[in-house]
């Protein structure tokens, strides 16, 4: 009798275990909460909007004028809170244009400020002196032009990335000054040039320093500063084609022309 009771109890416990296991298998696992797609999308869009970098373009048309003539600066921007153009222009609208009449060659820089930082763009206006007809005699004009064409007035060459005048350059300028003094009523334009290495903006500034250095040296040699003008063409007008030092050496120069 006791064995039967133990036997029945064993079967009862086995049956209870089977029921418990089945109940555990039917219970579904808890579902993980998912983020709201609309909220995460809004956050991403706001982050992109907050980090947008501004863009700016700036152009001058025409980019080369005679003194007293006008040119038009034009600009456009995106993602901009404020826009400033230097060289005396100041704060302007996000896009627009402005007619100006610069007295000398000038590089203009536009700085756009937006939620993501700043961006800049530059353009240069080259101012060429007006021909002083009625003051310059044709004899001086023709005589000096002939001296240039015959190679009696020579260009001055520079070392790479330099605007200093070396000993050979001093000799050239001394000889050129002698010819300039023979034609005192002719106005001379000193052109500054560079080779193609470097940015356009950097080479325009470097060409300007070279032309100014030549003018200062000629003044020291007795040439009236009022009859000399300077202009920079940067890398825009190479004298020699090519991409080696032989061509670069000829393109790093100060060149002389006569105003008619």
DOLUM-88034 format. One line per 10 residues: number of its first residue (from 1); for each residue x, y, z of C-alpha. Coordinates in steps of 0.25 Angstrom, whole numbers, plus 5000, padded with zeros to 4 digits. Each point is the difference from the previous one (the first is absolute). Layout:
N
NUM	X/Y/Z  ... .
This chain:
260
1	5000/5000/5000  5011/5009/5003  5007/4997/4987  4988/5004/4992  4999/5013/5007  5014/5003/4997  4998/4996/4986  4988/5009/4998  5007/5012/5006  5012/4998/4990 .
11	4990/5000/4989  4993/5013/5005  5013/5007/5002  5004/4997/4986  4987/5005/4994  5001/5013/5008  5014/5002/4994  4995/4998/4986  4989/5010/5002  5009/5010/5005 .
21	5010/4999/4988  4989/5001/4991  4995/5013/5006  5014/5006/5000  5001/4997/4985  4987/5007/4996  5004/5013/5008  5005/5010/4989  5013/5008/5002  4999/5014/5004 .
31	5000/5010/4988  5011/5011/5001  4995/5014/4998  5003/5007/4987  5003/5014/4998  4991/5010/4994  5004/5001/4985  4994/5013/4998  5007/5006/5012  5014/4994/4996 .
41	4998/5006/4986  4997/5014/5005  5013/4999/5009  5008/4996/4988  4994/5011/4991  5003/5010/5011  5014/4996/5001  5002/5001/4986  4994/5014/4999  5008/5005/5012 .
51	5013/4995/4994  4998/5005/4986  5012/5008/4994  4998/5012/4992  5004/5002/4986  5004/5013/4993  5004/5004/4986  5006/5014/4996  5003/5005/4986  5004/5013/4993 .
61	4995/5004/4986  5009/5005/4993  5012/4996/5009  5009/5010/4993  4996/5015/4998  5007/5013/4998  5001/5010/5011  4987/5007/5002  4991/4989/4993  4990/4991/5007 .
71	4999/4985/5003  4989/4992/5006  5002/4991/5012  4990/4988/5001  4998/4990/5011  4991/4988/5004  5000/4992/5013  4993/4989/5006  4997/4996/5015  5005/5014/5004 .
81	4996/5009/5012  5009/5012/4996  5010/5004/4989  5011/5010/5000  5008/5005/4989  5013/5007/5003  5008/5012/4994  4990/5010/5005  4987/4993/4995  4995/4994/5013 .
91	4987/4992/5003  4992/4996/4989  4987/4992/4996  5002/4985/4999  5000/5001/4984  5001/5012/4991  5009/5009/4993  5007/5014/5001  5006/5009/4990  5014/5006/5005 .
101	5011/5008/4994  5013/4996/5007  5012/5010/4999  5010/4989/5000  5001/4985/4998  4993/4993/5012  4997/4986/5005  4986/4999/5006  4997/4989/5010  4985/4996/5004 .
111	4999/4993/5013  4987/4993/5002  4996/4996/5015  4989/4989/5002  4996/4990/5010  5011/4990/4997  5012/5010/4999  5006/5009/4990  5003/5000/4985  5008/5010/4991 .
121	5001/5004/4985  5009/5010/4994  5001/5007/4987  5010/5010/4994  4998/5013/4992  5012/5005/4993  5000/5015/4997  5008/5005/4988  5004/5014/5000  4993/5009/4989 .
131	5008/5004/4988  5005/5014/5003  4998/5005/4986  5003/5015/4998  5011/4999/5011  5009/4989/4994  5006/5004/4987  5000/4990/4988  5015/5001/4999  5002/4995/5015 .
141	4990/4989/4997  5006/4995/4988  5014/5002/5005  4998/4992/5012  4991/4989/4993  5011/4998/4990  5010/4999/5011  4992/4989/5006  4998/4993/4987  5014/5000/4997 .
151	5003/4994/5014  5008/5012/5005  4990/5000/5012  5000/4986/5006  4991/4992/5009  5004/4997/5014  5000/4986/5005  4998/4995/5015  5003/4987/5008  4989/4991/5003 .
161	4990/5006/5010  5008/5012/5002  4998/5015/4997  5014/5005/5004  5010/5006/4989  5013/4993/4999  5013/5005/4994  4997/4997/4986  4986/5006/5001  5007/5013/5006 .
171	5008/5001/4987  4988/4998/4991  4992/5011/5007  5012/5010/5000  5001/4998/4985  4985/5001/4998  4999/5013/5008  5010/5006/4991  4991/4998/4988  4988/5004/5008 .
181	5007/5013/5003  5001/5003/4985  4985/5000/4998  4995/5008/5013  4986/5002/4995  4996/4985/4997  4993/4992/5011  5005/4987/5003  4992/4988/5005  5007/4989/5008 .
191	4994/4987/4999  5002/4989/5011  5000/4986/4996  5001/4986/5006  5002/4985/4996  4988/4991/5002  5003/4994/5013  4992/5005/5012  4985/5005/5000  4995/5011/4991 .
201	4998/5009/5012  5014/4998/5005  5006/5002/4987  4992/5013/4998  5005/5005/5013  5015/4996/4997  4999/5006/4986  4996/5013/5006  5011/5000/5010  5010/4998/4989 .
211	4995/5011/4992  5000/5009/5012  5014/4996/5003  5005/5004/4986  4993/5013/5001  5006/5004/5014  5014/4996/4994  4998/5009/4988  4996/5012/5008  5013/4998/5008 .
221	5007/5001/4986  4993/5013/4997  4987/4997/4992  4988/5008/5004  4990/4991/5007  4989/5008/4994  5003/4994/4986  5000/4985/5005  4988/4991/5002  5000/4986/5005 .
231	4991/4988/4997  5000/4985/5004  4996/4989/4990  5004/4989/5009  5002/4987/4992  4989/5005/4990  5010/5004/4989  5012/4990/4999  5012/5005/4991  5005/4986/4998 .
241	4991/4987/4998  5004/4988/5008  5000/4993/5013  5015/5000/5004  5010/5009/5007  5005/5006/4986  4985/5005/4998  4997/5004/5014  5013/5008/5001  4996/5009/4988 .
251	4986/5002/5005  5004/5005/5014  5002/5014/4995  4997/5015/4999  4997/5005/4986  4999/5014/4995  4990/5006/4990  4997/5014/4996  4986/5007/5001  4994/5005/4988 .
